[in-house]
Amino acid sequence: MIERFLTPQALFYVRSHGPVPDLPANHRIEVSGRGMASRFFSVQELKSTFATRTVTAVLQCAGNRRTDLQQVANTSGDPWDVGAIGNAEWTGVRLADVLDAVGAPDASELFVAFTGADEVDVEGEEALFGVSIAMSKAREPDVLLAWAMNGEPLTPEHGAPLRMVVPGYAGVRSAKWLTRIEVRETPSEAPIQAHDYKLFPAAVTSDTVDWSQGLTINAMPLNAAICSPGAGESLAAGEVRIEGYAIAYDRRISRIEVSVNGGRDWQQATFADDPETRWGWRRWILDATLAKGRQHLVARAFDETGQGQPERPDTMWNFAGYLCTAWHHVHVLVE
């Protein structure tokens, strides 16, 4: 059940790739790159130098709903159900403003890399957390260096004192515990960028993978999930409220459809009375009548282009278990 449009910081999912570093409040980040002199900024210096901006955006792990893919075949990574996602207001300064202040070139062929203070082990290769995005994405006005979440200072597990927030992209691109921003001619060479968070055809395995041939996961796809009732829950027969979320990132959700008989018949859900935001989720509700017995609930979303979720999880299965966007199925017992 999603009780609030904004996910409280204390309930927001936590995904870290190494131990949580302990950085002081006056910690400073370095901004540097090709043809640029290095400059350093603390949170206070960012606040006093640049305009503050607040953006409502979902962050979602690329492995959200990995348990559904594991019904097709074994995957690597944490066995997330539908909870590796949250919606929050992020406050900070535009990355574009910082890049302009240090004289970074505005060239579409360049990349902006982020380094965190956390140490990461990727298949035995240890290095500081490092990822990158294209310059064109970096200069979007909603990409932030953020120090607050829902009006509260970031807590250590969410990246204090400063993190990136890259709306619309997989959560891995929103580096926490930021230490350095670098303008580069090539993507980050850090292991988490070069040897993880990539998509491959279903025939590729962890033994045969060529990481240079993978598709880097950036923009996240259309998705919807049932949050209540939960899988295996026992319910009383009669009217039951079914609730969940849908996300399309930079596109409107046109409708949510729910089936209470395994996908044979569909009913249209209604949206919760939430503000429509460019990067936020849409909460939805359906009051349905359930008869006694084992019932099979299914949810699917459609965006404003008419695109819907694929029916089967095996259409996008890959060994890492990323980007499960198939129809979401929940089985419940009605007594």
C-alpha angles and dihedrals in degrees: 000000000000106000098178138038089225117052111228113241091239090058098039114116116259122216117172128166096206142003116318108257121224108229125178121245090246092054112141130212125217121230115195144134148135110354093351131117112233117256129187129215134186121199090259092051091050090050093050096043106042139040114265118238133189121205129184109220143154119235114202132178112238086231095059110137091016089146088070091056090049088065086067098045141325116293136189122242138049115327097242119181115194097305104084089099138078140172121223147155109251122200126198141090131301114266087217091061091052092047091051092049092056094045098252113173118248098225121146093216093062130090134215115219127200125204123197131200093240121100116229132200113207110180092326095316109119123199142130115286108271134170137156143205133198118272090242090061093041090059095053107117095237096057104104146188094221133198101169139052121198089347094306127107111259115266119227095259090054095051109277131214095018136355140166121253113198106180117215094019130099112280092248090073091059095080117205128213090026116209104160142019116196131184107219142177091225135036119272113287093209114126095245089058100037102037106029143040095047134127126232137176115275092254092064116094134188087261096052101034120131102196093199089065097052126108109243112235110236118131113049122227136233112289142165133183141185111239099174131069096032127224112282094011119150115230137182115249117257132048114007128181113229116197138179148132137264130196132187103163114225091001132083121252103234098191147342120219125197130192124198094190104056098276102311095111130020137208126194116242124216124237122244116248094264129136114264108241131182095239104019130099129253117232115212138194136198126182107206136171115239125195124214118282138053106324129197117216122193132183131192134173136213126200130214092272091059093251116144136191118274115258099228131047093216090070090075103023118141132166095257093054099230131157104013103185101155123124109294116240127198125179118205135177115234115199 
